[in-house]
């Protein structure tokens, strides 16, 4: 056998072999695609022959999920749920996921790239991770509420049976049930799992007022502690990425520690709560005067309860959303952007209002989605100014 030690010939031979293998792989994939009917454009194959360019955010998104649409920001992806199912689009407006199913009262919530889709009063639950459907669940009784934490673990609250007034079930990020607790007194409203997946907070309405019950460790159905709010109504609870649970009532914002001890962050007694939004950086409240019309004010607070800004308003607010350090406010006559200190920010382009918009969703990069059942339009901030 004669050995060929010429480096140039070896290099040419290696290049020829690699070229043949790539051609064979491409032809094999095409043959399999023609037989199976699969998409013939895998991202890894297209990447070999075309340069990658960053995708720009679209100016308008076309969701096709039926009526009663609700939306969620999944961090680079936009999700919409409606009476015909759920759909996820990338920032360029291309469809990344479609899951058709029927819902009467769709709801969706997102956290750190995860989302939970559920039918209030129905039995359908879906969990999503980006453009991937992770879990599909049908509950035994009507759904009251559902939530998902930043790790993809989620809680589903359903109506009780056999004398119970509500059931909270915890699922891990694979959709497997890992914990369940039933309430024999008080009506369950919602439940949240802590960011470390180890503590469940259940909000329920009692004969005396409101209560937040904590179950630590998820190893017993006996509560570890509770925060009671007699004679008053807690509307919602929220777990920040770090820190104590936050509860909002009809007259105050409260931080509750793991031992069930509450501390008032902000009191708005004498005002009527219109709407609110929580974010990792600040909280925003729409407070109305007890008078005719929509006269009131927007208030923003730091996570420690410190007042950041106040802004008077006399127009109806349809929806609010916060994220990336700004607040988007959808009024019945248009959309406005504010900094965390409630300095109004200019919008880019013509201030044309999205027809029929009923919800606003804050996005990354100083943008927000104003959407309804027939349109979903992107608005952007012209100049970002720090407050």
LUMTORFI-72173 format. One record per residue (C-alpha): residue number from 1; residue in one letter; x, y, z. Coordinates in pm, 1 decimal, m for minus. Last residue first. Layout:
BEGIN
{site NUM,'a',{X,Y,Z}}
...
END
This chain:
BEGIN
{site 387,'x',{m3731.0,5917.5,3607.9}}
{site 386,'x',{m3530.8,5772.1,3322.9}}
{site 385,'x',{m3616.6,5895.0,2980.5}}
{site 384,'x',{m3682.6,5658.0,2692.5}}
{site 383,'x',{m3749.6,5852.6,2375.6}}
{site 382,'x',{m3999.5,5767.0,2099.9}}
{site 381,'x',{m4191.4,5501.9,2295.8}}
{site 380,'x',{m4354.9,5241.4,2077.1}}
{site 379,'x',{m4705.9,5126.6,1986.8}}
{site 378,'x',{m4778.0,4780.8,1840.8}}
{site 377,'x',{m5122.3,4695.8,1702.3}}
{site 376,'x',{m5345.6,4393.2,1762.5}}
{site 375,'x',{m5675.3,4409.7,1575.4}}
{site 374,'x',{m6015.1,4238.0,1554.7}}
{site 373,'x',{m6097.9,4093.9,1897.7}}
{site 372,'x',{m5905.2,4361.2,2084.8}}
{site 371,'x',{m5544.1,4468.2,2110.9}}
{site 370,'x',{m5299.9,4739.3,2212.9}}
{site 369,'x',{m4953.7,4581.8,2228.6}}
{site 368,'x',{m4682.0,4782.1,2402.1}}
{site 367,'x',{m4326.6,4886.3,2321.3}}
{site 366,'x',{m4035.2,5033.3,2516.0}}
{site 365,'x',{m3785.8,4757.5,2432.8}}
{site 364,'x',{m3969.5,4472.0,2600.7}}
{site 363,'x',{m4347.7,4449.8,2598.1}}
{site 362,'x',{m4633.8,4603.8,2796.0}}
{site 361,'x',{m4975.7,4454.6,2714.8}}
{site 360,'x',{m5287.0,4666.4,2656.8}}
{site 359,'x',{m5641.1,4537.4,2644.8}}
{site 358,'x',{m5976.7,4644.9,2501.7}}
{site 357,'x',{m5877.2,4774.9,2160.2}}
{site 356,'x',{m6178.7,4816.3,1929.0}}
{site 355,'x',{m5991.1,5021.3,1671.0}}
{site 354,'x',{m5625.1,5067.7,1757.3}}
{site 353,'x',{m5579.4,5441.3,1813.6}}
{site 352,'x',{m5371.0,5640.1,1571.0}}
{site 351,'x',{m5112.2,5854.4,1746.3}}
{site 350,'x',{m4899.4,5896.0,1437.4}}
{site 349,'x',{m4539.2,5785.1,1468.3}}
{site 348,'x',{m4349.9,5726.1,1794.3}}
{site 347,'x',{m4520.8,5780.8,2126.4}}
{site 346,'x',{m4395.6,6043.9,2371.6}}
{site 345,'x',{m4351.5,5960.5,2739.7}}
{site 344,'x',{m4559.9,6092.6,3029.7}}
{site 343,'x',{m4362.3,6119.7,3354.9}}
{site 342,'x',{m4535.1,5885.4,3596.9}}
{site 341,'x',{m4225.0,5811.7,3811.6}}
{site 340,'x',{m4206.4,5459.9,3665.9}}
{site 339,'x',{m4213.0,5623.2,3321.9}}
{site 338,'x',{m4543.2,5669.8,3146.0}}
{site 337,'x',{m4692.7,5562.5,2811.4}}
{site 336,'x',{m5037.1,5666.9,2686.7}}
{site 335,'x',{m5294.7,5496.3,2465.0}}
{site 334,'x',{m5616.1,5642.9,2327.4}}
{site 333,'x',{m5976.0,5756.1,2376.2}}
{site 332,'x',{m6117.7,5489.0,2609.2}}
{site 331,'x',{m5789.5,5486.4,2794.6}}
{site 330,'x',{m5513.6,5228.7,2761.7}}
{site 329,'x',{m5228.4,5294.6,3002.8}}
{site 328,'x',{m4879.6,5153.7,2940.3}}
{site 327,'x',{m4637.5,5182.7,3233.2}}
{site 326,'x',{m4259.3,5179.4,3202.5}}
{site 325,'x',{m3954.2,5014.3,3362.6}}
{site 324,'x',{m3929.2,4702.7,3145.7}}
{site 323,'x',{m4288.1,4608.8,3230.3}}
{site 322,'x',{m4626.4,4750.6,3321.5}}
{site 321,'x',{m4980.8,4697.6,3195.2}}
{site 320,'x',{m5302.8,4895.7,3230.1}}
{site 319,'x',{m5651.4,4850.6,3081.4}}
{site 318,'x',{m5973.6,5041.4,3008.8}}
{site 317,'x',{m5899.7,5364.4,3193.9}}
{site 316,'x',{m6181.2,5619.3,3190.9}}
{site 315,'x',{m6074.3,5981.7,3168.8}}
{site 314,'x',{m6036.8,6234.1,3451.1}}
{site 313,'x',{m5673.3,6169.0,3538.1}}
{site 312,'x',{m5426.2,6313.8,3785.5}}
{site 311,'x',{m5070.2,6171.1,3786.5}}
{site 310,'x',{m4881.3,6066.8,4097.6}}
{site 309,'x',{m4526.4,5933.3,4119.8}}
{site 308,'x',{m4272.6,5718.7,4300.3}}
{site 307,'x',{m4435.7,5669.3,4642.3}}
{site 306,'x',{m4232.3,5427.3,4853.1}}
{site 305,'x',{m4411.3,5095.5,4911.2}}
{site 304,'x',{m4092.0,4888.6,4926.7}}
{site 303,'x',{m4159.6,4750.5,4576.1}}
{site 302,'x',{m4162.1,5111.0,4457.5}}
{site 301,'x',{m4500.4,5273.0,4411.4}}
{site 300,'x',{m4683.0,5432.3,4119.6}}
{site 299,'x',{m5011.9,5620.7,4153.1}}
{site 298,'x',{m5255.9,5714.8,3879.1}}
{site 297,'x',{m5523.4,5958.6,3983.4}}
{site 296,'x',{m5894.5,6023.8,4012.9}}
{site 295,'x',{m6183.2,6170.3,3815.7}}
{site 294,'x',{m6370.3,5909.5,3614.2}}
{site 293,'x',{m6724.7,6046.6,3644.0}}
{site 292,'x',{m6945.4,6117.0,3943.4}}
{site 291,'x',{m6767.4,6117.5,4277.2}}
{site 290,'x',{m6593.5,5875.7,4512.7}}
{site 289,'x',{m6254.3,5960.6,4369.3}}
{site 288,'x',{m6087.3,5691.7,4162.3}}
{site 287,'x',{m5750.5,5525.2,4216.6}}
{site 286,'x',{m5557.9,5362.6,3932.7}}
{site 285,'x',{m5267.2,5178.1,4089.4}}
{site 284,'x',{m4916.5,5100.2,3959.9}}
{site 283,'x',{m4654.0,4879.0,4126.7}}
{site 282,'x',{m4279.4,4900.7,4062.0}}
{site 281,'x',{m3969.2,4712.4,3946.6}}
{site 280,'x',{m4075.4,4345.4,3936.9}}
{site 279,'x',{m4414.5,4448.2,3799.1}}
{site 278,'x',{m4766.6,4460.9,3937.4}}
{site 277,'x',{m5065.2,4623.8,3765.4}}
{site 276,'x',{m5374.8,4790.1,3906.5}}
{site 275,'x',{m5729.8,4891.2,3822.4}}
{site 274,'x',{m6009.1,5112.3,3954.7}}
{site 273,'x',{m5957.4,5100.3,4330.9}}
{site 272,'x',{m6189.7,5352.2,4497.4}}
{site 271,'x',{m6032.9,5621.4,4712.4}}
{site 270,'x',{m6108.9,5712.4,5073.1}}
{site 269,'x',{m5855.2,5459.9,5203.8}}
{site 268,'x',{m5554.0,5452.9,4971.7}}
{site 267,'x',{m5303.6,5300.5,5214.1}}
{site 266,'x',{m4957.3,5192.1,5103.9}}
{site 265,'x',{m4707.3,4931.0,5217.2}}
{site 264,'x',{m4904.1,4785.6,5507.5}}
{site 263,'x',{m4716.4,4507.3,5681.9}}
{site 262,'x',{m4858.7,4157.1,5723.2}}
{site 261,'x',{m4736.6,3869.2,5937.5}}
{site 260,'x',{m4834.4,3528.6,5796.8}}
{site 259,'x',{m4507.7,3359.1,5889.6}}
{site 258,'x',{m4385.3,3357.2,5529.0}}
{site 257,'x',{m4409.7,3737.7,5515.5}}
{site 256,'x',{m4706.9,3942.6,5395.6}}
{site 255,'x',{m4662.9,4278.1,5216.8}}
{site 254,'x',{m4982.4,4486.0,5197.5}}
{site 253,'x',{m5131.8,4734.9,4951.3}}
{site 252,'x',{m5440.7,4915.8,5079.9}}
{site 251,'x',{m5809.7,5005.0,5040.8}}
{site 250,'x',{m5989.7,4748.7,4825.5}}
{site 249,'x',{m5716.8,4497.3,4904.4}}
{site 248,'x',{m5389.0,4422.6,4731.9}}
{site 247,'x',{m5166.1,4147.0,4863.8}}
{site 246,'x',{m4790.3,4119.1,4807.1}}
{site 245,'x',{m4598.9,3803.9,4903.6}}
{site 244,'x',{m4254.5,3872.9,5042.0}}
{site 243,'x',{m3928.4,3918.1,4857.4}}
{site 242,'x',{m3767.6,3818.6,4532.3}}
{site 241,'x',{m3929.6,3738.6,4196.6}}
{site 240,'x',{m4243.3,3911.8,4331.6}}
{site 239,'x',{m4527.8,3680.1,4441.6}}
{site 238,'x',{m4873.8,3831.0,4382.0}}
{site 237,'x',{m5208.3,3833.8,4561.0}}
{site 236,'x',{m5546.1,3971.9,4450.4}}
{site 235,'x',{m5864.9,4142.6,4565.0}}
{site 234,'x',{m5828.2,4119.9,4941.5}}
{site 233,'x',{m6160.3,4226.3,5096.3}}
{site 232,'x',{m6203.3,4371.6,5443.0}}
{site 231,'x',{m6393.9,4288.4,5761.5}}
{site 230,'x',{m6116.8,4072.6,5898.7}}
{site 229,'x',{m5785.6,4046.8,5709.6}}
{site 228,'x',{m5633.7,3721.7,5833.8}}
{site 227,'x',{m5280.3,3612.3,5739.6}}
{site 226,'x',{m5234.9,3239.7,5783.4}}
{site 225,'x',{m4982.7,2988.0,5911.7}}
{site 224,'x',{m4848.3,2637.0,5853.3}}
{site 223,'x',{m5169.3,2497.9,5705.4}}
{site 222,'x',{m5238.9,2126.1,5740.2}}
{site 221,'x',{m5260.8,1958.4,5398.2}}
{site 220,'x',{m4909.8,1827.2,5447.2}}
{site 219,'x',{m4596.6,1783.9,5235.5}}
{site 218,'x',{m4606.1,2097.0,5021.1}}
{site 217,'x',{m4298.7,2232.7,5205.8}}
{site 216,'x',{m4481.7,2536.6,5338.3}}
{site 215,'x',{m4859.3,2572.9,5312.5}}
{site 214,'x',{m4962.3,2935.3,5366.3}}
{site 213,'x',{m5318.8,3065.3,5404.8}}
{site 212,'x',{m5419.2,3414.4,5292.4}}
{site 211,'x',{m5749.3,3517.0,5449.0}}
{site 210,'x',{m6024.3,3763.7,5367.6}}
{site 209,'x',{m6326.8,3883.7,5564.0}}
{site 208,'x',{m6523.1,3740.4,5857.6}}
{site 207,'x',{m6736.0,3480.3,5675.5}}
{site 206,'x',{m6426.6,3380.7,5481.1}}
{site 205,'x',{m6300.3,3463.3,5130.7}}
{site 204,'x',{m5994.4,3270.9,5020.9}}
{site 203,'x',{m5643.4,3337.5,4901.9}}
{site 202,'x',{m5407.8,3037.8,4901.6}}
{site 201,'x',{m5030.2,3076.7,4928.3}}
{site 200,'x',{m4824.0,2767.7,4844.1}}
{site 199,'x',{m4459.0,2738.3,4946.4}}
{site 198,'x',{m4177.8,2524.9,4806.8}}
{site 197,'x',{m4156.4,2596.3,4432.1}}
{site 196,'x',{m3866.0,2844.4,4489.1}}
{site 195,'x',{m4056.8,3127.3,4316.0}}
{site 194,'x',{m4351.7,3078.0,4555.3}}
{site 193,'x',{m4664.7,2903.3,4431.1}}
{site 192,'x',{m4980.2,3110.3,4406.0}}
{site 191,'x',{m5346.6,3033.9,4476.7}}
{site 190,'x',{m5674.6,3206.0,4389.0}}
{site 189,'x',{m6031.1,3270.7,4503.9}}
{site 188,'x',{m6114.3,2985.7,4743.5}}
{site 187,'x',{m6437.2,3018.0,4936.9}}
{site 186,'x',{m6417.6,3002.1,5314.8}}
{site 185,'x',{m6431.6,2690.7,5527.7}}
{site 184,'x',{m6367.7,2328.7,5426.3}}
{site 183,'x',{m6078.0,2415.3,5199.8}}
{site 182,'x',{m5905.3,2141.3,5003.8}}
{site 181,'x',{m5531.2,2095.0,4945.7}}
{site 180,'x',{m5347.3,1922.7,4665.0}}
{site 179,'x',{m4981.4,1859.5,4588.2}}
{site 178,'x',{m4757.2,1709.2,4318.4}}
{site 177,'x',{m4979.1,1687.4,4009.2}}
{site 176,'x',{m4770.2,1624.7,3693.3}}
{site 175,'x',{m4769.9,1896.6,3427.2}}
{site 174,'x',{m4399.5,1874.9,3346.4}}
{site 173,'x',{m4329.3,2203.1,3523.5}}
{site 172,'x',{m4476.6,2065.8,3846.2}}
{site 171,'x',{m4848.6,2077.0,3921.9}}
{site 170,'x',{m5012.8,2218.4,4236.0}}
{site 169,'x',{m5383.0,2163.7,4304.1}}
{site 168,'x',{m5599.8,2406.7,4501.9}}
{site 167,'x',{m5950.9,2284.7,4589.5}}
{site 166,'x',{m6251.2,2493.3,4687.7}}
{site 165,'x',{m6543.7,2511.6,4923.0}}
{site 164,'x',{m6538.8,2152.1,5045.9}}
{site 163,'x',{m6861.8,1982.2,5155.3}}
{site 162,'x',{m6839.8,1688.3,4916.6}}
{site 161,'x',{m6720.5,1890.9,4620.7}}
{site 160,'x',{m6500.9,2195.4,4575.6}}
{site 159,'x',{m6476.9,2436.5,4289.2}}
{site 158,'x',{m6138.6,2452.4,4125.2}}
{site 157,'x',{m5811.1,2635.4,4179.9}}
{site 156,'x',{m5522.6,2539.5,3950.8}}
{site 155,'x',{m5161.9,2602.4,4050.4}}
{site 154,'x',{m4857.0,2600.8,3823.9}}
{site 153,'x',{m4488.8,2508.1,3819.2}}
{site 152,'x',{m4321.7,2659.7,3512.0}}
{site 151,'x',{m4010.5,2787.1,3690.5}}
{site 150,'x',{m4120.5,3154.5,3693.8}}
{site 149,'x',{m4449.9,3068.4,3860.5}}
{site 148,'x',{m4784.8,2985.5,3701.2}}
{site 147,'x',{m5138.1,3079.7,3806.5}}
{site 146,'x',{m5491.9,2943.0,3776.9}}
{site 145,'x',{m5844.2,3057.0,3866.7}}
{site 144,'x',{m6196.0,2934.3,3939.6}}
{site 143,'x',{m6196.9,2620.4,3724.2}}
{site 142,'x',{m6511.9,2406.7,3725.2}}
{site 141,'x',{m6477.8,2047.1,3840.3}}
{site 140,'x',{m6283.7,1731.7,3754.5}}
{site 139,'x',{m6009.4,1917.5,3569.0}}
{site 138,'x',{m5897.6,1848.6,3212.0}}
{site 137,'x',{m5525.0,1893.2,3164.4}}
{site 136,'x',{m5289.2,1951.2,2871.8}}
{site 135,'x',{m4922.7,1999.1,2960.7}}
{site 134,'x',{m4607.2,2118.2,2785.4}}
{site 133,'x',{m4711.5,2298.5,2467.2}}
{site 132,'x',{m4390.3,2438.4,2317.7}}
{site 131,'x',{m4342.1,2782.4,2160.0}}
{site 130,'x',{m4214.6,2936.2,2481.8}}
{site 129,'x',{m4301.8,2697.2,2761.4}}
{site 128,'x',{m4676.7,2648.3,2758.0}}
{site 127,'x',{m4925.6,2509.5,3011.2}}
{site 126,'x',{m5280.7,2422.5,2907.3}}
{site 125,'x',{m5592.3,2392.2,3125.3}}
{site 124,'x',{m5951.1,2303.0,3030.6}}
{site 123,'x',{m6233.6,2240.0,3283.0}}
{site 122,'x',{m6474.5,2530.2,3239.2}}
{site 121,'x',{m6589.5,2809.7,3471.8}}
{site 120,'x',{m6280.3,3010.7,3380.5}}
{site 119,'x',{m6114.0,2835.9,3085.8}}
{site 118,'x',{m5738.7,2813.3,3127.5}}
{site 117,'x',{m5406.7,2906.4,2967.5}}
{site 116,'x',{m5086.8,2904.8,3174.8}}
{site 115,'x',{m4772.9,3062.9,3032.8}}
{site 114,'x',{m4397.8,3020.2,3072.2}}
{site 113,'x',{m4132.5,3258.2,2933.9}}
{site 112,'x',{m4055.0,3417.3,3272.3}}
{site 111,'x',{m4417.4,3433.1,3389.1}}
{site 110,'x',{m4733.7,3437.9,3180.7}}
{site 109,'x',{m5106.6,3438.7,3256.7}}
{site 108,'x',{m5395.8,3349.9,3028.8}}
{site 107,'x',{m5775.5,3348.8,3053.6}}
{site 106,'x',{m6047.8,3219.6,2825.6}}
{site 105,'x',{m6417.8,3237.8,2922.0}}
{site 104,'x',{m6603.9,2992.0,2699.4}}
{site 103,'x',{m6316.4,2775.2,2582.7}}
{site 102,'x',{m6286.4,2532.7,2292.7}}
{site 101,'x',{m5962.4,2380.9,2163.3}}
{site 100,'x',{m5706.6,2462.3,1893.4}}
{site 99,'x',{m5334.4,2465.9,1983.8}}
{site 98,'x',{m5125.3,2686.3,1755.3}}
{site 97,'x',{m4754.3,2750.4,1810.3}}
{site 96,'x',{m4473.8,2959.5,1656.2}}
{site 95,'x',{m4679.9,3164.1,1410.1}}
{site 94,'x',{m4484.2,3446.6,1250.5}}
{site 93,'x',{m4551.7,3803.6,1364.1}}
{site 92,'x',{m4187.7,3915.6,1368.7}}
{site 91,'x',{m4187.3,3906.5,1747.5}}
{site 90,'x',{m4280.0,3538.7,1742.3}}
{site 89,'x',{m4645.8,3436.6,1758.2}}
{site 88,'x',{m4818.6,3197.5,2001.0}}
{site 87,'x',{m5178.3,3080.7,1954.5}}
{site 86,'x',{m5430.2,2943.4,2204.3}}
{site 85,'x',{m5777.8,2795.3,2165.5}}
{site 84,'x',{m6102.9,2872.8,1980.0}}
{site 83,'x',{m6273.6,3085.9,2247.9}}
{site 82,'x',{m5960.6,3292.2,2286.4}}
{site 81,'x',{m5601.8,3281.6,2407.2}}
{site 80,'x',{m5321.8,3498.0,2273.0}}
{site 79,'x',{m4948.2,3452.6,2323.0}}
{site 78,'x',{m4667.3,3685.7,2223.1}}
{site 77,'x',{m4306.8,3565.4,2210.1}}
{site 76,'x',{m3982.2,3742.6,2294.0}}
{site 75,'x',{m4043.7,3718.3,2668.1}}
{site 74,'x',{m4375.7,3537.7,2702.6}}
{site 73,'x',{m4595.3,3847.5,2704.0}}
{site 72,'x',{m4957.7,3744.2,2749.3}}
{site 71,'x',{m5286.8,3820.4,2576.2}}
{site 70,'x',{m5662.2,3776.0,2616.7}}
{site 69,'x',{m5911.0,3729.7,2334.4}}
{site 68,'x',{m6281.5,3713.8,2409.3}}
{site 67,'x',{m6345.8,3589.8,2054.3}}
{site 66,'x',{m6180.5,3339.5,1822.8}}
{site 65,'x',{m5815.3,3237.8,1830.5}}
{site 64,'x',{m5679.9,3379.3,1504.5}}
{site 63,'x',{m5413.4,3631.2,1598.0}}
{site 62,'x',{m5282.1,3877.9,1344.0}}
{site 61,'x',{m5010.4,4101.1,1484.0}}
{site 60,'x',{m4932.7,4456.7,1376.1}}
{site 59,'x',{m4616.1,4666.7,1373.4}}
{site 58,'x',{m4388.8,4362.5,1368.5}}
{site 57,'x',{m4081.8,4341.6,1589.0}}
{site 56,'x',{m3763.8,4299.9,1389.6}}
{site 55,'x',{m3597.2,3961.7,1344.7}}
{site 54,'x',{m3218.1,3970.5,1357.7}}
{site 53,'x',{m3050.7,3837.0,1042.9}}
{site 52,'x',{m2893.9,3496.2,996.9}}
{site 51,'x',{m2701.2,3441.3,675.4}}
{site 50,'x',{m2823.9,3162.9,451.6}}
{site 49,'x',{m2689.9,2824.1,334.6}}
{site 48,'x',{m2591.7,2641.1,651.0}}
{site 47,'x',{m2857.9,2815.4,858.6}}
{site 46,'x',{m3127.6,2671.2,635.0}}
{site 45,'x',{m3024.1,2324.3,747.5}}
{site 44,'x',{m3022.7,2409.0,1120.8}}
{site 43,'x',{m3356.5,2588.7,1097.8}}
{site 42,'x',{m3532.3,2295.9,935.1}}
{site 41,'x',{m3706.6,2397.2,612.8}}
{site 40,'x',{m3865.3,2091.4,450.4}}
{site 39,'x',{m4175.3,2092.1,672.8}}
{site 38,'x',{m4294.0,1734.7,717.6}}
{site 37,'x',{m4511.8,1546.3,467.5}}
{site 36,'x',{m4374.8,1208.7,574.6}}
{site 35,'x',{m4264.1,1081.9,232.0}}
{site 34,'x',{m4157.3,1416.3,88.6}}
{site 33,'x',{m3985.4,1510.6,414.5}}
{site 32,'x',{m3795.5,1179.7,428.9}}
{site 31,'x',{m3667.8,1234.0,73.4}}
{site 30,'x',{m3570.4,1594.7,149.5}}
{site 29,'x',{m3386.6,1483.4,464.0}}
{site 28,'x',{m3196.3,1218.0,269.4}}
{site 27,'x',{m3101.1,1468.7,m1.5}}
{site 26,'x',{m2969.9,1712.6,259.4}}
{site 25,'x',{m2774.9,1442.7,444.5}}
{site 24,'x',{m2626.3,1311.2,117.5}}
{site 23,'x',{m2522.6,1661.9,13.2}}
{site 22,'x',{m2367.0,1724.4,353.9}}
{site 21,'x',{m2184.3,1388.6,340.7}}
{site 20,'x',{m2058.3,1453.4,m13.4}}
{site 19,'x',{m1929.1,1797.5,84.9}}
{site 18,'x',{m1754.6,1653.2,389.4}}
{site 17,'x',{m1585.5,1387.7,172.6}}
{site 16,'x',{m1473.6,1644.9,m84.7}}
{site 15,'x',{m1336.1,1875.8,182.8}}
{site 14,'x',{m1142.2,1584.9,334.1}}
{site 13,'x',{m999.6,1486.8,m6.9}}
{site 12,'x',{m890.2,1844.3,m79.9}}
{site 11,'x',{m723.1,1866.8,263.5}}
{site 10,'x',{m547.2,1530.9,216.9}}
{site 9,'x',{m423.1,1635.7,m131.0}}
{site 8,'x',{m279.7,1956.2,13.3}}
{site 7,'x',{m111.0,1769.3,301.7}}
{site 6,'x',{73.9,1522.6,68.3}}
{site 5,'x',{139.8,1213.1,282.2}}
{site 4,'x',{m9.4,959.7,41.3}}
{site 3,'x',{82.8,610.7,161.2}}
{site 2,'x',{135.0,338.3,m98.1}}
{site 1,'x',{0.0,0.0,0.0}}
END
